[in-house]
Amino acid sequence: MHLYQNGMDLTLVSQWLGHLNLETTQIYAHADTEHKRAAIAAATPSDTPLYSKLNPERFTVNDEEILKRLVGLR
């Protein structure tokens, strides 16, 4: 997963692991939120209105903030 998440092509990961079929590797390959965000950012042209909303810091939350929100759910 670390190789895949850091940009290594899944086909190469599959070969490196010795899997005969790419489908075997895909069972274990799950894109995390950051991987998905990076893919969307790479696919979004910079001249579209959506591009300005791709700031990942908009969605950065610290544990203290999460705890305060969860306490409010009582």
PDB file of N, H, CA, C and O in Angstrom:
ATOM      1  N   MET A   1       0.820  -1.191   0.000  1.00  0.00           N
ATOM      2  CA  MET A   1       0.000   0.000   0.000  1.00  0.00           C
ATOM      3  C   MET A   1       0.863   1.254   0.000  1.00  0.00           C
ATOM      4  O   MET A   1       0.525   2.232  -0.666  1.00  0.00           O
ATOM      5  N   HIS A   2       1.964   1.242   0.730  1.00  0.00           N
ATOM      6  H   HIS A   2       2.239   0.447   1.271  1.00  0.00           H
ATOM      7  CA  HIS A   2       2.809   2.438   0.778  1.00  0.00           C
ATOM      8  C   HIS A   2       3.395   2.756  -0.599  1.00  0.00           C
ATOM      9  O   HIS A   2       3.476   3.921  -0.988  1.00  0.00           O
ATOM     10  N   LEU A   3       3.797   1.733  -1.322  1.00  0.00           N
ATOM     11  H   LEU A   3       3.731   0.787  -1.005  1.00  0.00           H
ATOM     12  CA  LEU A   3       4.325   1.957  -2.673  1.00  0.00           C
ATOM     13  C   LEU A   3       3.239   2.533  -3.567  1.00  0.00           C
ATOM     14  O   LEU A   3       3.471   3.507  -4.283  1.00  0.00           O
ATOM     15  N   TYR A   4       2.070   1.943  -3.526  1.00  0.00           N
ATOM     16  H   TYR A   4       1.882   1.152  -2.944  1.00  0.00           H
ATOM     17  CA  TYR A   4       0.947   2.381  -4.344  1.00  0.00           C
ATOM     18  C   TYR A   4       0.533   3.809  -3.985  1.00  0.00           C
ATOM     19  O   TYR A   4       0.302   4.629  -4.874  1.00  0.00           O
ATOM     20  N   GLN A   5       0.439   4.110  -2.689  1.00  0.00           N
ATOM     21  H   GLN A   5       0.627   3.444  -1.967  1.00  0.00           H
ATOM     22  CA  GLN A   5       0.028   5.432  -2.251  1.00  0.00           C
ATOM     23  C   GLN A   5       1.069   6.496  -2.565  1.00  0.00           C
ATOM     24  O   GLN A   5       0.748   7.683  -2.624  1.00  0.00           O
ATOM     25  N   ASN A   6       2.308   6.078  -2.764  1.00  0.00           N
ATOM     26  H   ASN A   6       2.568   5.114  -2.716  1.00  0.00           H
ATOM     27  CA  ASN A   6       3.355   7.042  -3.090  1.00  0.00           C
ATOM     28  C   ASN A   6       3.657   7.098  -4.579  1.00  0.00           C
ATOM     29  O   ASN A   6       4.704   7.596  -4.992  1.00  0.00           O
ATOM     30  N   GLY A   7       2.731   6.584  -5.383  1.00  0.00           N
ATOM     31  H   GLY A   7       1.880   6.179  -5.047  1.00  0.00           H
ATOM     32  CA  GLY A   7       2.815   6.797  -6.815  1.00  0.00           C
ATOM     33  C   GLY A   7       3.263   5.633  -7.671  1.00  0.00           C
ATOM     34  O   GLY A   7       3.282   5.754  -8.896  1.00  0.00           O
ATOM     35  N   MET A   8       3.626   4.509  -7.072  1.00  0.00           N
ATOM     36  H   MET A   8       3.611   4.410  -6.077  1.00  0.00           H
ATOM     37  CA  MET A   8       4.042   3.376  -7.889  1.00  0.00           C
ATOM     38  C   MET A   8       2.810   2.776  -8.564  1.00  0.00           C
ATOM     39  O   MET A   8       1.780   2.567  -7.923  1.00  0.00           O
ATOM     40  N   ASP A   9       2.923   2.509  -9.830  1.00  0.00           N
ATOM     41  H   ASP A   9       3.759   2.678 -10.351  1.00  0.00           H
ATOM     42  CA  ASP A   9       1.833   1.919 -10.589  1.00  0.00           C
ATOM     43  C   ASP A   9       1.451   0.570  -9.984  1.00  0.00           C
ATOM     44  O   ASP A   9       2.321  -0.214  -9.605  1.00  0.00           O
ATOM     45  N   LEU A  10       0.153   0.304  -9.894  1.00  0.00           N
ATOM     46  H   LEU A  10      -0.554   0.942 -10.202  1.00  0.00           H
ATOM     47  CA  LEU A  10      -0.331  -0.926  -9.270  1.00  0.00           C
ATOM     48  C   LEU A  10       0.157  -2.174  -9.999  1.00  0.00           C
ATOM     49  O   LEU A  10       0.348  -3.221  -9.382  1.00  0.00           O
ATOM     50  N   THR A  11       0.357  -2.064 -11.306  1.00  0.00           N
ATOM     51  H   THR A  11       0.201  -1.213 -11.808  1.00  0.00           H
ATOM     52  CA  THR A  11       0.883  -3.199 -12.071  1.00  0.00           C
ATOM     53  C   THR A  11       2.290  -3.556 -11.601  1.00  0.00           C
ATOM     54  O   THR A  11       2.621  -4.734 -11.472  1.00  0.00           O
ATOM     55  N   LEU A  12       3.114  -2.550 -11.346  1.00  0.00           N
ATOM     56  H   LEU A  12       2.845  -1.592 -11.451  1.00  0.00           H
ATOM     57  CA  LEU A  12       4.465  -2.797 -10.849  1.00  0.00           C
ATOM     58  C   LEU A  12       4.446  -3.377  -9.441  1.00  0.00           C
ATOM     59  O   LEU A  12       5.239  -4.261  -9.116  1.00  0.00           O
ATOM     60  N   VAL A  13       3.537  -2.876  -8.607  1.00  0.00           N
ATOM     61  H   VAL A  13       2.893  -2.158  -8.871  1.00  0.00           H
ATOM     62  CA  VAL A  13       3.401  -3.425  -7.256  1.00  0.00           C
ATOM     63  C   VAL A  13       3.025  -4.899  -7.346  1.00  0.00           C
ATOM     64  O   VAL A  13       3.573  -5.730  -6.621  1.00  0.00           O
ATOM     65  N   SER A  14       2.103  -5.218  -8.224  1.00  0.00           N
ATOM     66  H   SER A  14       1.658  -4.543  -8.813  1.00  0.00           H
ATOM     67  CA  SER A  14       1.657  -6.594  -8.412  1.00  0.00           C
ATOM     68  C   SER A  14       2.807  -7.502  -8.834  1.00  0.00           C
ATOM     69  O   SER A  14       2.962  -8.605  -8.310  1.00  0.00           O
ATOM     70  N   GLN A  15       3.605  -7.034  -9.778  1.00  0.00           N
ATOM     71  H   GLN A  15       3.479  -6.139 -10.205  1.00  0.00           H
ATOM     72  CA  GLN A  15       4.758  -7.820 -10.240  1.00  0.00           C
ATOM     73  C   GLN A  15       5.791  -7.975  -9.131  1.00  0.00           C
ATOM     74  O   GLN A  15       6.357  -9.053  -8.957  1.00  0.00           O
ATOM     75  N   TRP A  16       6.036  -6.912  -8.387  1.00  0.00           N
ATOM     76  H   TRP A  16       5.576  -6.036  -8.529  1.00  0.00           H
ATOM     77  CA  TRP A  16       7.020  -6.934  -7.314  1.00  0.00           C
ATOM     78  C   TRP A  16       6.615  -7.932  -6.233  1.00  0.00           C
ATOM     79  O   TRP A  16       7.470  -8.594  -5.644  1.00  0.00           O
ATOM     80  N   LEU A  17       5.303  -8.040  -5.970  1.00  0.00           N
ATOM     81  H   LEU A  17       4.608  -7.502  -6.449  1.00  0.00           H
ATOM     82  CA  LEU A  17       4.801  -8.978  -4.971  1.00  0.00           C
ATOM     83  C   LEU A  17       4.730 -10.410  -5.490  1.00  0.00           C
ATOM     84  O   LEU A  17       4.537 -11.350  -4.719  1.00  0.00           O
ATOM     85  N   GLY A  18       4.887 -10.568  -6.804  1.00  0.00           N
ATOM     86  H   GLY A  18       5.044  -9.804  -7.430  1.00  0.00           H
ATOM     87  CA  GLY A  18       4.847 -11.906  -7.394  1.00  0.00           C
ATOM     88  C   GLY A  18       3.451 -12.425  -7.658  1.00  0.00           C
ATOM     89  O   GLY A  18       3.254 -13.629  -7.819  1.00  0.00           O
ATOM     90  N   HIS A  19       2.470 -11.518  -7.705  1.00  0.00           N
ATOM     91  H   HIS A  19       2.630 -10.540  -7.574  1.00  0.00           H
ATOM     92  CA  HIS A  19       1.098 -11.940  -8.001  1.00  0.00           C
ATOM     93  C   HIS A  19       0.975 -12.263  -9.489  1.00  0.00           C
ATOM     94  O   HIS A  19       1.474 -11.527 -10.340  1.00  0.00           O
ATOM     95  N   LEU A  20       0.316 -13.355  -9.780  1.00  0.00           N
ATOM     96  H   LEU A  20      -0.089 -13.952  -9.089  1.00  0.00           H
ATOM     97  CA  LEU A  20       0.120 -13.732 -11.176  1.00  0.00           C
ATOM     98  C   LEU A  20      -0.926 -12.860 -11.857  1.00  0.00           C
ATOM     99  O   LEU A  20      -0.832 -12.595 -13.056  1.00  0.00           O
ATOM    100  N   ASN A  21      -1.908 -12.420 -11.106  1.00  0.00           N
ATOM    101  H   ASN A  21      -1.983 -12.635 -10.132  1.00  0.00           H
ATOM    102  CA  ASN A  21      -2.995 -11.611 -11.654  1.00  0.00           C
ATOM    103  C   ASN A  21      -3.081 -10.273 -10.933  1.00  0.00           C
ATOM    104  O   ASN A  21      -2.934 -10.212  -9.712  1.00  0.00           O
ATOM    105  N   LEU A  22      -3.315  -9.212 -11.678  1.00  0.00           N
ATOM    106  H   LEU A  22      -3.434  -9.262 -12.669  1.00  0.00           H
ATOM    107  CA  LEU A  22      -3.480  -7.886 -11.101  1.00  0.00           C
ATOM    108  C   LEU A  22      -4.671  -7.864 -10.142  1.00  0.00           C
ATOM    109  O   LEU A  22      -4.663  -7.121  -9.160  1.00  0.00           O
ATOM    110  N   GLU A  23      -5.682  -8.667 -10.420  1.00  0.00           N
ATOM    111  H   GLU A  23      -5.688  -9.270 -11.218  1.00  0.00           H
ATOM    112  CA  GLU A  23      -6.872  -8.716  -9.576  1.00  0.00           C
ATOM    113  C   GLU A  23      -6.526  -9.115  -8.143  1.00  0.00           C
ATOM    114  O   GLU A  23      -7.178  -8.666  -7.201  1.00  0.00           O
ATOM    115  N   THR A  24      -5.510  -9.950  -7.974  1.00  0.00           N
ATOM    116  H   THR A  24      -4.980 -10.314  -8.740  1.00  0.00           H
ATOM    117  CA  THR A  24      -5.083 -10.346  -6.634  1.00  0.00           C
ATOM    118  C   THR A  24      -4.574  -9.137  -5.866  1.00  0.00           C
ATOM    119  O   THR A  24      -4.892  -8.969  -4.689  1.00  0.00           O
ATOM    120  N   THR A  25      -3.798  -8.308  -6.513  1.00  0.00           N
ATOM    121  H   THR A  25      -3.540  -8.444  -7.469  1.00  0.00           H
ATOM    122  CA  THR A  25      -3.252  -7.106  -5.872  1.00  0.00           C
ATOM    123  C   THR A  25      -4.367  -6.111  -5.576  1.00  0.00           C
ATOM    124  O   THR A  25      -4.337  -5.434  -4.548  1.00  0.00           O
ATOM    125  N   GLN A  26      -5.341  -6.017  -6.458  1.00  0.00           N
ATOM    126  H   GLN A  26      -5.365  -6.567  -7.293  1.00  0.00           H
ATOM    127  CA  GLN A  26      -6.433  -5.059  -6.280  1.00  0.00           C
ATOM    128  C   GLN A  26      -7.266  -5.362  -5.037  1.00  0.00           C
ATOM    129  O   GLN A  26      -7.909  -4.465  -4.492  1.00  0.00           O
ATOM    130  N   ILE A  27      -7.261  -6.601  -4.589  1.00  0.00           N
ATOM    131  H   ILE A  27      -6.739  -7.329  -5.031  1.00  0.00           H
ATOM    132  CA  ILE A  27      -7.986  -6.951  -3.371  1.00  0.00           C
ATOM    133  C   ILE A  27      -7.452  -6.148  -2.192  1.00  0.00           C
ATOM    134  O   ILE A  27      -8.209  -5.744  -1.310  1.00  0.00           O
ATOM    135  N   TYR A  28      -6.140  -5.921  -2.186  1.00  0.00           N
ATOM    136  H   TYR A  28      -5.525  -6.249  -2.903  1.00  0.00           H
ATOM    137  CA  TYR A  28      -5.485  -5.259  -1.065  1.00  0.00           C
ATOM    138  C   TYR A  28      -5.282  -3.760  -1.271  1.00  0.00           C
ATOM    139  O   TYR A  28      -4.936  -3.051  -0.326  1.00  0.00           O
ATOM    140  N   ALA A  29      -5.489  -3.276  -2.476  1.00  0.00           N
ATOM    141  H   ALA A  29      -5.770  -3.853  -3.243  1.00  0.00           H
ATOM    142  CA  ALA A  29      -5.207  -1.878  -2.794  1.00  0.00           C
ATOM    143  C   ALA A  29      -6.441  -1.019  -2.535  1.00  0.00           C
ATOM    144  O   ALA A  29      -7.408  -1.049  -3.295  1.00  0.00           O
ATOM    145  N   HIS A  30      -6.388  -0.270  -1.468  1.00  0.00           N
ATOM    146  H   HIS A  30      -5.603  -0.246  -0.850  1.00  0.00           H
ATOM    147  CA  HIS A  30      -7.478   0.638  -1.130  1.00  0.00           C
ATOM    148  C   HIS A  30      -6.931   2.054  -1.117  1.00  0.00           C
ATOM    149  O   HIS A  30      -5.954   2.347  -0.428  1.00  0.00           O
ATOM    150  N   ALA A  31      -7.557   2.916  -1.872  1.00  0.00           N
ATOM    151  H   ALA A  31      -8.350   2.677  -2.432  1.00  0.00           H
ATOM    152  CA  ALA A  31      -7.111   4.310  -1.904  1.00  0.00           C
ATOM    153  C   ALA A  31      -7.604   5.024  -0.657  1.00  0.00           C
ATOM    154  O   ALA A  31      -8.797   5.000  -0.355  1.00  0.00           O
ATOM    155  N   ASP A  32      -6.690   5.658   0.069  1.00  0.00           N
ATOM    156  H   ASP A  32      -5.721   5.677  -0.176  1.00  0.00           H
ATOM    157  CA  ASP A  32      -7.112   6.436   1.229  1.00  0.00           C
ATOM    158  C   ASP A  32      -7.601   7.807   0.760  1.00  0.00           C
ATOM    159  O   ASP A  32      -7.540   8.124  -0.428  1.00  0.00           O
ATOM    160  N   THR A  33      -8.077   8.600   1.685  1.00  0.00           N
ATOM    161  H   THR A  33      -8.126   8.343   2.650  1.00  0.00           H
ATOM    162  CA  THR A  33      -8.646   9.899   1.346  1.00  0.00           C
ATOM    163  C   THR A  33      -7.644  10.795   0.642  1.00  0.00           C
ATOM    164  O   THR A  33      -7.993  11.474  -0.323  1.00  0.00           O
ATOM    165  N   GLU A  34      -6.415  10.806   1.108  1.00  0.00           N
ATOM    166  H   GLU A  34      -6.132  10.255   1.892  1.00  0.00           H
ATOM    167  CA  GLU A  34      -5.393  11.651   0.492  1.00  0.00           C
ATOM    168  C   GLU A  34      -5.110  11.218  -0.941  1.00  0.00           C
ATOM    169  O   GLU A  34      -4.918  12.060  -1.818  1.00  0.00           O
ATOM    170  N   HIS A  35      -5.084   9.923  -1.180  1.00  0.00           N
ATOM    171  H   HIS A  35      -5.240   9.239  -0.468  1.00  0.00           H
ATOM    172  CA  HIS A  35      -4.844   9.389  -2.523  1.00  0.00           C
ATOM    173  C   HIS A  35      -5.973   9.829  -3.467  1.00  0.00           C
ATOM    174  O   HIS A  35      -5.724  10.214  -4.609  1.00  0.00           O
ATOM    175  N   LYS A  36      -7.195   9.767  -2.981  1.00  0.00           N
ATOM    176  H   LYS A  36      -7.397   9.454  -2.053  1.00  0.00           H
ATOM    177  CA  LYS A  36      -8.345  10.185  -3.781  1.00  0.00           C
ATOM    178  C   LYS A  36      -8.294  11.683  -4.064  1.00  0.00           C
ATOM    179  O   LYS A  36      -8.557  12.120  -5.184  1.00  0.00           O
ATOM    180  N   ARG A  37      -7.947  12.483  -3.019  1.00  0.00           N
ATOM    181  H   ARG A  37      -7.733  12.128  -2.109  1.00  0.00           H
ATOM    182  CA  ARG A  37      -7.859  13.920  -3.192  1.00  0.00           C
ATOM    183  C   ARG A  37      -6.807  14.295  -4.225  1.00  0.00           C
ATOM    184  O   ARG A  37      -7.030  15.171  -5.062  1.00  0.00           O
ATOM    185  N   ALA A  38      -5.660  13.629  -4.163  1.00  0.00           N
ATOM    186  H   ALA A  38      -5.479  12.918  -3.483  1.00  0.00           H
ATOM    187  CA  ALA A  38      -4.583  13.908  -5.115  1.00  0.00           C
ATOM    188  C   ALA A  38      -5.001  13.552  -6.543  1.00  0.00           C
ATOM    189  O   ALA A  38      -4.663  14.268  -7.486  1.00  0.00           O
ATOM    190  N   ALA A  39      -5.732  12.452  -6.704  1.00  0.00           N
ATOM    191  H   ALA A  39      -6.007  11.870  -5.939  1.00  0.00           H
ATOM    192  CA  ALA A  39      -6.200  12.051  -8.034  1.00  0.00           C
ATOM    193  C   ALA A  39      -7.186  13.070  -8.600  1.00  0.00           C
ATOM    194  O   ALA A  39      -7.137  13.400  -9.785  1.00  0.00           O
ATOM    195  N   ILE A  40      -8.075  13.561  -7.750  1.00  0.00           N
ATOM    196  H   ILE A  40      -8.115  13.293  -6.787  1.00  0.00           H
ATOM    197  CA  ILE A  40      -9.038  14.576  -8.196  1.00  0.00           C
ATOM    198  C   ILE A  40      -8.308  15.861  -8.567  1.00  0.00           C
ATOM    199  O   ILE A  40      -8.623  16.486  -9.579  1.00  0.00           O
ATOM    200  N   ALA A  41      -7.337  16.255  -7.751  1.00  0.00           N
ATOM    201  H   ALA A  41      -7.081  15.747  -6.928  1.00  0.00           H
ATOM    202  CA  ALA A  41      -6.572  17.474  -8.031  1.00  0.00           C
ATOM    203  C   ALA A  41      -5.824  17.348  -9.352  1.00  0.00           C
ATOM    204  O   ALA A  41      -5.765  18.304 -10.125  1.00  0.00           O
ATOM    205  N   ALA A  42      -5.256  16.183  -9.614  1.00  0.00           N
ATOM    206  H   ALA A  42      -5.304  15.406  -8.986  1.00  0.00           H
ATOM    207  CA  ALA A  42      -4.509  15.969 -10.856  1.00  0.00           C
ATOM    208  C   ALA A  42      -5.423  15.987 -12.080  1.00  0.00           C
ATOM    209  O   ALA A  42      -4.991  16.343 -13.176  1.00  0.00           O
ATOM    210  N   ALA A  43      -6.680  15.604 -11.890  1.00  0.00           N
ATOM    211  H   ALA A  43      -7.030  15.314 -10.999  1.00  0.00           H
ATOM    212  CA  ALA A  43      -7.613  15.527 -13.015  1.00  0.00           C
ATOM    213  C   ALA A  43      -8.416  16.811 -13.219  1.00  0.00           C
ATOM    214  O   ALA A  43      -9.183  16.908 -14.177  1.00  0.00           O
ATOM    215  N   THR A  44      -8.253  17.792 -12.342  1.00  0.00           N
ATOM    216  H   THR A  44      -7.630  17.713 -11.563  1.00  0.00           H
ATOM    217  CA  THR A  44      -9.029  19.030 -12.431  1.00  0.00           C
ATOM    218  C   THR A  44      -8.194  20.131 -13.072  1.00  0.00           C
ATOM    219  O   THR A  44      -7.160  20.516 -12.526  1.00  0.00           O
ATOM    220  N   PRO A  45      -8.623  20.639 -14.214  1.00  0.00           N
ATOM    221  CA  PRO A  45      -7.887  21.723 -14.869  1.00  0.00           C
ATOM    222  C   PRO A  45      -7.851  22.975 -13.984  1.00  0.00           C
ATOM    223  O   PRO A  45      -8.823  23.290 -13.298  1.00  0.00           O
ATOM    224  N   SER A  46      -6.727  23.673 -14.011  1.00  0.00           N
ATOM    225  H   SER A  46      -5.937  23.417 -14.568  1.00  0.00           H
ATOM    226  CA  SER A  46      -6.560  24.853 -13.158  1.00  0.00           C
ATOM    227  C   SER A  46      -7.422  26.035 -13.580  1.00  0.00           C
ATOM    228  O   SER A  46      -7.557  26.996 -12.822  1.00  0.00           O
ATOM    229  N   ASP A  47      -8.005  25.986 -14.770  1.00  0.00           N
ATOM    230  H   ASP A  47      -7.895  25.206 -15.386  1.00  0.00           H
ATOM    231  CA  ASP A  47      -8.826  27.108 -15.239  1.00  0.00           C
ATOM    232  C   ASP A  47     -10.322  26.909 -14.975  1.00  0.00           C
ATOM    233  O   ASP A  47     -11.147  27.641 -15.521  1.00  0.00           O
ATOM    234  N   THR A  48     -10.678  25.917 -14.137  1.00  0.00           N
ATOM    235  H   THR A  48     -10.008  25.323 -13.694  1.00  0.00           H
ATOM    236  CA  THR A  48     -12.086  25.696 -13.809  1.00  0.00           C
ATOM    237  C   THR A  48     -12.387  26.245 -12.422  1.00  0.00           C
ATOM    238  O   THR A  48     -11.483  26.329 -11.591  1.00  0.00           O
ATOM    239  N   PRO A  49     -13.636  26.622 -12.152  1.00  0.00           N
ATOM    240  CA  PRO A  49     -14.007  27.137 -10.827  1.00  0.00           C
ATOM    241  C   PRO A  49     -13.768  26.124  -9.705  1.00  0.00           C
ATOM    242  O   PRO A  49     -13.491  26.519  -8.572  1.00  0.00           O
ATOM    243  N   LEU A  50     -13.867  24.849  -9.996  1.00  0.00           N
ATOM    244  H   LEU A  50     -14.092  24.528 -10.916  1.00  0.00           H
ATOM    245  CA  LEU A  50     -13.670  23.815  -8.990  1.00  0.00           C
ATOM    246  C   LEU A  50     -12.241  23.791  -8.460  1.00  0.00           C
ATOM    247  O   LEU A  50     -12.009  23.403  -7.315  1.00  0.00           O
ATOM    248  N   TYR A  51     -11.298  24.196  -9.273  1.00  0.00           N
ATOM    249  H   TYR A  51     -11.486  24.511 -10.203  1.00  0.00           H
ATOM    250  CA  TYR A  51      -9.889  24.123  -8.893  1.00  0.00           C
ATOM    251  C   TYR A  51      -9.590  24.907  -7.611  1.00  0.00           C
ATOM    252  O   TYR A  51      -8.777  24.472  -6.795  1.00  0.00           O
ATOM    253  N   SER A  52     -10.234  26.047  -7.432  1.00  0.00           N
ATOM    254  H   SER A  52     -10.894  26.401  -8.095  1.00  0.00           H
ATOM    255  CA  SER A  52      -9.985  26.871  -6.243  1.00  0.00           C
ATOM    256  C   SER A  52     -10.507  26.214  -4.965  1.00  0.00           C
ATOM    257  O   SER A  52     -10.116  26.607  -3.866  1.00  0.00           O
ATOM    258  N   LYS A  53     -11.374  25.231  -5.096  1.00  0.00           N
ATOM    259  H   LYS A  53     -11.691  24.911  -5.989  1.00  0.00           H
ATOM    260  CA  LYS A  53     -11.945  24.555  -3.932  1.00  0.00           C
ATOM    261  C   LYS A  53     -11.161  23.298  -3.541  1.00  0.00           C
ATOM    262  O   LYS A  53     -11.558  22.590  -2.616  1.00  0.00           O
ATOM    263  N   LEU A  54     -10.068  23.017  -4.225  1.00  0.00           N
ATOM    264  H   LEU A  54      -9.745  23.592  -4.977  1.00  0.00           H
ATOM    265  CA  LEU A  54      -9.308  21.797  -3.977  1.00  0.00           C
ATOM    266  C   LEU A  54      -8.273  21.939  -2.859  1.00  0.00           C
ATOM    267  O   LEU A  54      -7.438  21.051  -2.691  1.00  0.00           O
ATOM    268  N   ASN A  55      -8.305  23.006  -2.110  1.00  0.00           N
ATOM    269  H   ASN A  55      -8.983  23.728  -2.247  1.00  0.00           H
ATOM    270  CA  ASN A  55      -7.350  23.239  -1.042  1.00  0.00           C
ATOM    271  C   ASN A  55      -7.512  22.174   0.048  1.00  0.00           C
ATOM    272  O   ASN A  55      -8.527  22.174   0.745  1.00  0.00           O
ATOM    273  N   PRO A  56      -6.544  21.271   0.213  1.00  0.00           N
ATOM    274  CA  PRO A  56      -6.694  20.187   1.189  1.00  0.00           C
ATOM    275  C   PRO A  56      -6.726  20.688   2.630  1.00  0.00           C
ATOM    276  O   PRO A  56      -7.235  19.992   3.508  1.00  0.00           O
ATOM    277  N   GLU A  57      -6.201  21.864   2.886  1.00  0.00           N
ATOM    278  H   GLU A  57      -5.788  22.430   2.172  1.00  0.00           H
ATOM    279  CA  GLU A  57      -6.207  22.390   4.248  1.00  0.00           C
ATOM    280  C   GLU A  57      -7.609  22.768   4.707  1.00  0.00           C
ATOM    281  O   GLU A  57      -7.850  22.926   5.904  1.00  0.00           O
ATOM    282  N   ARG A  58      -8.536  22.915   3.761  1.00  0.00           N
ATOM    283  H   ARG A  58      -8.340  22.787   2.789  1.00  0.00           H
ATOM    284  CA  ARG A  58      -9.937  23.169   4.124  1.00  0.00           C
ATOM    285  C   ARG A  58     -10.490  22.025   4.958  1.00  0.00           C
ATOM    286  O   ARG A  58     -11.379  22.227   5.785  1.00  0.00           O
ATOM    287  N   PHE A  59      -9.971  20.836   4.745  1.00  0.00           N
ATOM    288  H   PHE A  59      -9.248  20.671   4.073  1.00  0.00           H
ATOM    289  CA  PHE A  59     -10.517  19.640   5.369  1.00  0.00           C
ATOM    290  C   PHE A  59      -9.621  19.069   6.458  1.00  0.00           C
ATOM    291  O   PHE A  59      -9.851  17.957   6.932  1.00  0.00           O
ATOM    292  N   THR A  60      -8.604  19.820   6.857  1.00  0.00           N
ATOM    293  H   THR A  60      -8.417  20.724   6.472  1.00  0.00           H
ATOM    294  CA  THR A  60      -7.723  19.369   7.923  1.00  0.00           C
ATOM    295  C   THR A  60      -8.400  19.629   9.259  1.00  0.00           C
ATOM    296  O   THR A  60      -8.780  20.758   9.567  1.00  0.00           O
ATOM    297  N   VAL A  61      -8.544  18.588  10.036  1.00  0.00           N
ATOM    298  H   VAL A  61      -8.235  17.671   9.786  1.00  0.00           H
ATOM    299  CA  VAL A  61      -9.208  18.695  11.326  1.00  0.00           C
ATOM    300  C   VAL A  61      -8.296  18.087  12.374  1.00  0.00           C
ATOM    301  O   VAL A  61      -7.737  17.009  12.172  1.00  0.00           O
ATOM    302  N   ASN A  62      -8.145  18.789  13.508  1.00  0.00           N
ATOM    303  H   ASN A  62      -8.599  19.665  13.672  1.00  0.00           H
ATOM    304  CA  ASN A  62      -7.332  18.202  14.562  1.00  0.00           C
ATOM    305  C   ASN A  62      -8.213  17.421  15.524  1.00  0.00           C
ATOM    306  O   ASN A  62      -9.433  17.579  15.517  1.00  0.00           O
ATOM    307  N   ASP A  63      -7.609  16.590  16.340  1.00  0.00           N
ATOM    308  H   ASP A  63      -6.618  16.462  16.345  1.00  0.00           H
ATOM    309  CA  ASP A  63      -8.370  15.734  17.254  1.00  0.00           C
ATOM    310  C   ASP A  63      -9.221  16.535  18.231  1.00  0.00           C
ATOM    311  O   ASP A  63     -10.335  16.131  18.563  1.00  0.00           O
ATOM    312  N   GLU A  64      -8.702  17.666  18.691  1.00  0.00           N
ATOM    313  H   GLU A  64      -7.797  17.995  18.422  1.00  0.00           H
ATOM    314  CA  GLU A  64      -9.444  18.499  19.641  1.00  0.00           C
ATOM    315  C   GLU A  64     -10.773  18.953  19.040  1.00  0.00           C
ATOM    316  O   GLU A  64     -11.807  18.931  19.709  1.00  0.00           O
ATOM    317  N   GLU A  65     -10.736  19.362  17.781  1.00  0.00           N
ATOM    318  H   GLU A  65      -9.896  19.380  17.238  1.00  0.00           H
ATOM    319  CA  GLU A  65     -11.957  19.814  17.106  1.00  0.00           C
ATOM    320  C   GLU A  65     -12.946  18.660  16.958  1.00  0.00           C
ATOM    321  O   GLU A  65     -14.146  18.844  17.164  1.00  0.00           O
ATOM    322  N   ILE A  66     -12.462  17.497  16.611  1.00  0.00           N
ATOM    323  H   ILE A  66     -11.488  17.348  16.444  1.00  0.00           H
ATOM    324  CA  ILE A  66     -13.330  16.326  16.463  1.00  0.00           C
ATOM    325  C   ILE A  66     -13.972  15.973  17.803  1.00  0.00           C
ATOM    326  O   ILE A  66     -15.171  15.700  17.862  1.00  0.00           O
ATOM    327  N   LEU A  67     -13.192  15.976  18.866  1.00  0.00           N
ATOM    328  H   LEU A  67     -12.218  16.197  18.819  1.00  0.00           H
ATOM    329  CA  LEU A  67     -13.727  15.656  20.191  1.00  0.00           C
ATOM    330  C   LEU A  67     -14.822  16.636  20.602  1.00  0.00           C
ATOM    331  O   LEU A  67     -15.840  16.229  21.163  1.00  0.00           O
ATOM    332  N   LYS A  68     -14.625  17.910  20.330  1.00  0.00           N
ATOM    333  H   LYS A  68     -13.799  18.242  19.874  1.00  0.00           H
ATOM    334  CA  LYS A  68     -15.642  18.905  20.674  1.00  0.00           C
ATOM    335  C   LYS A  68     -16.938  18.635  19.919  1.00  0.00           C
ATOM    336  O   LYS A  68     -18.026  18.755  20.482  1.00  0.00           O
ATOM    337  N   ARG A  69     -16.822  18.273  18.653  1.00  0.00           N
ATOM    338  H   ARG A  69     -15.938  18.176  18.195  1.00  0.00           H
ATOM    339  CA  ARG A  69     -18.017  17.975  17.850  1.00  0.00           C
ATOM    340  C   ARG A  69     -18.728  16.729  18.365  1.00  0.00           C
ATOM    341  O   ARG A  69     -19.954  16.708  18.466  1.00  0.00           O
ATOM    342  N   LEU A  70     -17.959  15.691  18.692  1.00  0.00           N
ATOM    343  H   LEU A  70     -16.962  15.708  18.610  1.00  0.00           H
ATOM    344  CA  LEU A  70     -18.546  14.449  19.158  1.00  0.00           C
ATOM    345  C   LEU A  70     -19.228  14.622  20.510  1.00  0.00           C
ATOM    346  O   LEU A  70     -20.282  14.031  20.745  1.00  0.00           O
ATOM    347  N   VAL A  71     -18.656  15.411  21.388  1.00  0.00           N
ATOM    348  H   VAL A  71     -17.800  15.891  21.196  1.00  0.00           H
ATOM    349  CA  VAL A  71     -19.269  15.667  22.697  1.00  0.00           C
ATOM    350  C   VAL A  71     -20.619  16.347  22.512  1.00  0.00           C
ATOM    351  O   VAL A  71     -21.548  16.112  23.285  1.00  0.00           O
ATOM    352  N   GLY A  72     -20.727  17.182  21.499  1.00  0.00           N
ATOM    353  H   GLY A  72     -19.972  17.373  20.872  1.00  0.00           H
ATOM    354  CA  GLY A  72     -21.978  17.887  21.229  1.00  0.00           C
ATOM    355  C   GLY A  72     -23.069  17.000  20.681  1.00  0.00           C
ATOM    356  O   GLY A  72     -24.203  17.456  20.542  1.00  0.00           O
ATOM    357  N   LEU A  73     -22.777  15.746  20.363  1.00  0.00           N
ATOM    358  H   LEU A  73     -21.855  15.376  20.476  1.00  0.00           H
ATOM    359  CA  LEU A  73     -23.778  14.841  19.789  1.00  0.00           C
ATOM    360  C   LEU A  73     -24.637  14.151  20.850  1.00  0.00           C
ATOM    361  O   LEU A  73     -25.551  13.404  20.503  1.00  0.00           O
ATOM    362  N   ARG A  74     -24.365  14.383  22.114  1.00  0.00           N
ATOM    363  H   ARG A  74     -23.622  14.990  22.396  1.00  0.00           H
ATOM    364  CA  ARG A  74     -25.116  13.686  23.173  1.00  0.00           C
ATOM    365  C   ARG A  74     -26.588  13.867  23.082  1.00  0.00           C
ATOM    366  O   ARG A  74     -27.329  13.335  23.909  1.00  0.00           O
TER     367      ARG A  74
END
